[in-house]
Amino acid sequence: MSEKNKDTKKKQSDRKYLFAILDEDTHDFRFVIRGTRHTAVLAAAGSVIIICIITFCMVAFTPLKRIIPGYPSYSSQREAVENAVIVDSLETRMRIMTLQLTNIRRIISGQVPMPLDSLFASGGVKNAEMTAEALENNADSILRERIDSIEKYSLHPAGPDSRLEGLIFFPPAKGVVTESYNPAKNHPFIDIAVQNNSAIYSVLDGTVIAAYWTDDTGYNIQIQHSNDLISIYRHNTKLLKKAGDKVSAGTTVALAGDTGNISTGPHLHFELWHKGEPIDPALYIKF
């Protein structure tokens, strides 16, 4: 009896089915599918998988993904990037102002100014803020005591070179100098290896006088500063400022990259010019 049941089940599993679409008027077959029960199950499963793949591709690679609740739009993503750049620039500006205020108070009190590179080291900004707070209480009295002899503490000595040395330059990028300033080898600038898309900063307050593209050096930006200074930043992947924009020291003006035919990797080509002549940035900036 059991063998008969097995034979019956086997015959049922091997039984073939017909799925057809007929013309109502002529009763002709318009569409026919023949197969076993297993074939029908596999066909249904395959159809579901194909539908899932098509749906995934449409959602992942087409604008349809914008209909998903909570997914950011192009405008919100662009605004987020712009806001991040603005916040970074504001934080940098606040740090510079804190450092400048600390050094001014130290000079007024007769102390030696703190080097800029040490202030930017780990914990340096916090130490500078603590120093500024400690000097705040007696700054007014010290100023009154020394107001008659303020000429002794000239912050801007005479001479163009002395004026440059008295300026506080902001490092143009965070990286490693791979090639130093060497006019004898036709290299009147420095190269700084940086991470791709990292921030490029203005070294001083100034005005953007040029923002352009060349085949050799990619995206370039030039900034005019006081004291007849011009800083130039080359091989950027994107420019964030245009000609005529006012910038402050530490403002993000571009994103580092590897553009231009003569570039050999992500780096910043940085030039500093004074009165029409190139000068060594390492004399004034701590890299």
KAUR-V846295 format. One record per residue. N is the residue number from 1. RES is the residue in one small letter. SS is DSSP state (hx for helix, st for strand, lp for the rest). OMEGA is omega in whole degrees, -180 to 180 (NA if undefined). Layout:
# KAUR-V846295
n:N res:RES ss:SS omega:OMEGA
n:N res:RES ss:SS omega:OMEGA
This chain:
# KAUR-V846295
n:1 res:m ss:lp omega:180
n:2 res:s ss:hx omega:179
n:3 res:e ss:hx omega:178
n:4 res:k ss:hx omega:179
n:5 res:n ss:hx omega:179
n:6 res:k ss:hx omega:179
n:7 res:d ss:hx omega:-179
n:8 res:t ss:hx omega:179
n:9 res:k ss:hx omega:179
n:10 res:k ss:hx omega:179
n:11 res:k ss:hx omega:180
n:12 res:q ss:hx omega:-180
n:13 res:s ss:hx omega:179
n:14 res:d ss:lp omega:-177
n:15 res:r ss:lp omega:-179
n:16 res:k ss:st omega:-179
n:17 res:y ss:st omega:-178
n:18 res:l ss:st omega:174
n:19 res:f ss:st omega:-173
n:20 res:a ss:st omega:174
n:21 res:i ss:st omega:-176
n:22 res:l ss:st omega:171
n:23 res:d ss:lp omega:-175
n:24 res:e ss:lp omega:-177
n:25 res:d ss:lp omega:-175
n:26 res:t ss:lp omega:-177
n:27 res:h ss:lp omega:175
n:28 res:d ss:lp omega:178
n:29 res:f ss:st omega:177
n:30 res:r ss:st omega:-179
n:31 res:f ss:st omega:-176
n:32 res:v ss:st omega:173
n:33 res:i ss:st omega:178
n:34 res:r ss:st omega:178
n:35 res:g ss:st omega:179
n:36 res:t ss:st omega:179
n:37 res:r ss:hx omega:179
n:38 res:h ss:hx omega:178
n:39 res:t ss:hx omega:180
n:40 res:a ss:hx omega:179
n:41 res:v ss:hx omega:179
n:42 res:l ss:hx omega:179
n:43 res:a ss:hx omega:179
n:44 res:a ss:hx omega:180
n:45 res:a ss:hx omega:178
n:46 res:g ss:hx omega:179
n:47 res:s ss:hx omega:179
n:48 res:v ss:hx omega:179
n:49 res:i ss:hx omega:-180
n:50 res:i ss:hx omega:179
n:51 res:i ss:hx omega:179
n:52 res:c ss:hx omega:180
n:53 res:i ss:hx omega:179
n:54 res:i ss:hx omega:179
n:55 res:t ss:hx omega:180
n:56 res:f ss:hx omega:-179
n:57 res:c ss:hx omega:180
n:58 res:m ss:hx omega:-179
n:59 res:v ss:hx omega:-174
n:60 res:a ss:hx omega:-171
n:61 res:f ss:hx omega:178
n:62 res:t ss:lp omega:179
n:63 res:p ss:hx omega:179
n:64 res:l ss:hx omega:-179
n:65 res:k ss:hx omega:179
n:66 res:r ss:hx omega:-179
n:67 res:i ss:hx omega:179
n:68 res:i ss:lp omega:-179
n:69 res:p ss:lp omega:178
n:70 res:g ss:lp omega:180
n:71 res:y ss:lp omega:-177
n:72 res:p ss:lp omega:177
n:73 res:s ss:lp omega:179
n:74 res:y ss:hx omega:-179
n:75 res:s ss:hx omega:180
n:76 res:s ss:hx omega:176
n:77 res:q ss:hx omega:179
n:78 res:r ss:hx omega:178
n:79 res:e ss:hx omega:179
n:80 res:a ss:hx omega:178
n:81 res:v ss:hx omega:180
n:82 res:e ss:hx omega:179
n:83 res:n ss:hx omega:178
n:84 res:a ss:hx omega:179
n:85 res:v ss:hx omega:180
n:86 res:i ss:hx omega:180
n:87 res:v ss:hx omega:179
n:88 res:d ss:hx omega:179
n:89 res:s ss:hx omega:179
n:90 res:l ss:hx omega:178
n:91 res:e ss:hx omega:179
n:92 res:t ss:hx omega:179
n:93 res:r ss:hx omega:179
n:94 res:m ss:hx omega:178
n:95 res:r ss:hx omega:-180
n:96 res:i ss:hx omega:-180
n:97 res:m ss:hx omega:178
n:98 res:t ss:hx omega:-180
n:99 res:l ss:hx omega:179
n:100 res:q ss:hx omega:179
n:101 res:l ss:hx omega:179
n:102 res:t ss:hx omega:-179
n:103 res:n ss:hx omega:178
n:104 res:i ss:hx omega:180
n:105 res:r ss:hx omega:177
n:106 res:r ss:hx omega:179
n:107 res:i ss:hx omega:180
n:108 res:i ss:hx omega:-179
n:109 res:s ss:lp omega:177
n:110 res:g ss:lp omega:-180
n:111 res:q ss:lp omega:179
n:112 res:v ss:lp omega:178
n:113 res:p ss:lp omega:179
n:114 res:m ss:lp omega:178
n:115 res:p ss:lp omega:-177
n:116 res:l ss:hx omega:-177
n:117 res:d ss:hx omega:179
n:118 res:s ss:hx omega:179
n:119 res:l ss:hx omega:180
n:120 res:f ss:lp omega:177
n:121 res:a ss:lp omega:-177
n:122 res:s ss:lp omega:180
n:123 res:g ss:lp omega:-176
n:124 res:g ss:hx omega:-179
n:125 res:v ss:hx omega:179
n:126 res:k ss:hx omega:178
n:127 res:n ss:hx omega:178
n:128 res:a ss:hx omega:179
n:129 res:e ss:hx omega:178
n:130 res:m ss:hx omega:178
n:131 res:t ss:hx omega:179
n:132 res:a ss:hx omega:-180
n:133 res:e ss:hx omega:180
n:134 res:a ss:hx omega:-178
n:135 res:l ss:hx omega:-172
n:136 res:e ss:hx omega:-174
n:137 res:n ss:hx omega:-177
n:138 res:n ss:hx omega:-178
n:139 res:a ss:hx omega:-178
n:140 res:d ss:hx omega:-179
n:141 res:s ss:hx omega:178
n:142 res:i ss:hx omega:180
n:143 res:l ss:hx omega:179
n:144 res:r ss:hx omega:-179
n:145 res:e ss:hx omega:-174
n:146 res:r ss:hx omega:-175
n:147 res:i ss:hx omega:-179
n:148 res:d ss:hx omega:-178
n:149 res:s ss:hx omega:-175
n:150 res:i ss:hx omega:-179
n:151 res:e ss:hx omega:-180
n:152 res:k ss:hx omega:-175
n:153 res:y ss:hx omega:180
n:154 res:s ss:lp omega:-179
n:155 res:l ss:lp omega:-177
n:156 res:h ss:lp omega:179
n:157 res:p ss:lp omega:-178
n:158 res:a ss:lp omega:179
n:159 res:g ss:lp omega:-178
n:160 res:p ss:hx omega:-179
n:161 res:d ss:hx omega:179
n:162 res:s ss:hx omega:178
n:163 res:r ss:hx omega:178
n:164 res:l ss:hx omega:-180
n:165 res:e ss:hx omega:179
n:166 res:g ss:hx omega:179
n:167 res:l ss:lp omega:176
n:168 res:i ss:lp omega:-180
n:169 res:f ss:lp omega:174
n:170 res:f ss:lp omega:179
n:171 res:p ss:lp omega:-176
n:172 res:p ss:lp omega:-178
n:173 res:a ss:lp omega:176
n:174 res:k ss:lp omega:-177
n:175 res:g ss:lp omega:-177
n:176 res:v ss:st omega:178
n:177 res:v ss:st omega:-179
n:178 res:t ss:st omega:177
n:179 res:e ss:st omega:-174
n:180 res:s ss:lp omega:178
n:181 res:y ss:lp omega:-178
n:182 res:n ss:st omega:-179
n:183 res:p ss:hx omega:-179
n:184 res:a ss:hx omega:178
n:185 res:k ss:hx omega:179
n:186 res:n ss:lp omega:180
n:187 res:h ss:st omega:-178
n:188 res:p ss:lp omega:-179
n:189 res:f ss:lp omega:177
n:190 res:i ss:st omega:175
n:191 res:d ss:st omega:-179
n:192 res:i ss:st omega:177
n:193 res:a ss:st omega:-177
n:194 res:v ss:lp omega:174
n:195 res:q ss:lp omega:180
n:196 res:n ss:lp omega:180
n:197 res:n ss:lp omega:174
n:198 res:s ss:lp omega:-174
n:199 res:a ss:st omega:173
n:200 res:i ss:st omega:-172
n:201 res:y ss:st omega:171
n:202 res:s ss:lp omega:-176
n:203 res:v ss:lp omega:180
n:204 res:l ss:lp omega:171
n:205 res:d ss:lp omega:179
n:206 res:g ss:st omega:-179
n:207 res:t ss:st omega:177
n:208 res:v ss:st omega:-179
n:209 res:i ss:st omega:179
n:210 res:a ss:st omega:175
n:211 res:a ss:st omega:-168
n:212 res:y ss:st omega:-180
n:213 res:w ss:st omega:169
n:214 res:t ss:st omega:-179
n:215 res:d ss:lp omega:-176
n:216 res:d ss:lp omega:-173
n:217 res:t ss:lp omega:176
n:218 res:g ss:st omega:-180
n:219 res:y ss:st omega:-177
n:220 res:n ss:st omega:175
n:221 res:i ss:st omega:-180
n:222 res:q ss:st omega:-177
n:223 res:i ss:st omega:176
n:224 res:q ss:st omega:178
n:225 res:h ss:st omega:175
n:226 res:s ss:lp omega:-179
n:227 res:n ss:lp omega:177
n:228 res:d ss:lp omega:179
n:229 res:l ss:st omega:174
n:230 res:i ss:st omega:175
n:231 res:s ss:st omega:-176
n:232 res:i ss:st omega:-177
n:233 res:y ss:st omega:-174
n:234 res:r ss:st omega:178
n:235 res:h ss:st omega:179
n:236 res:n ss:st omega:177
n:237 res:t ss:st omega:179
n:238 res:k ss:st omega:177
n:239 res:l ss:st omega:-178
n:240 res:l ss:lp omega:178
n:241 res:k ss:lp omega:179
n:242 res:k ss:lp omega:-179
n:243 res:a ss:lp omega:-179
n:244 res:g ss:lp omega:-180
n:245 res:d ss:lp omega:173
n:246 res:k ss:st omega:180
n:247 res:v ss:st omega:177
n:248 res:s ss:lp omega:177
n:249 res:a ss:lp omega:-179
n:250 res:g ss:lp omega:178
n:251 res:t ss:lp omega:177
n:252 res:t ss:st omega:-176
n:253 res:v ss:st omega:-178
n:254 res:a ss:st omega:174
n:255 res:l ss:st omega:-175
n:256 res:a ss:st omega:-180
n:257 res:g ss:st omega:-175
n:258 res:d ss:lp omega:-176
n:259 res:t ss:lp omega:179
n:260 res:g ss:lp omega:-176
n:261 res:n ss:lp omega:-176
n:262 res:i ss:lp omega:178
n:263 res:s ss:lp omega:-179
n:264 res:t ss:lp omega:-180
n:265 res:g ss:lp omega:-180
n:266 res:p ss:lp omega:179
n:267 res:h ss:st omega:176
n:268 res:l ss:st omega:171
n:269 res:h ss:st omega:-174
n:270 res:f ss:st omega:178
n:271 res:e ss:st omega:175
n:272 res:l ss:st omega:-176
n:273 res:w ss:st omega:178
n:274 res:h ss:st omega:-179
n:275 res:k ss:lp omega:176
n:276 res:g ss:lp omega:-179
n:277 res:e ss:st omega:178
n:278 res:p ss:st omega:177
n:279 res:i ss:st omega:-178
n:280 res:d ss:lp omega:180
n:281 res:p ss:hx omega:-178
n:282 res:a ss:hx omega:178
n:283 res:l ss:hx omega:-174
n:284 res:y ss:lp omega:-176
n:285 res:i ss:lp omega:177
n:286 res:k ss:lp omega:-179
n:287 res:f ss:lp omega:NA
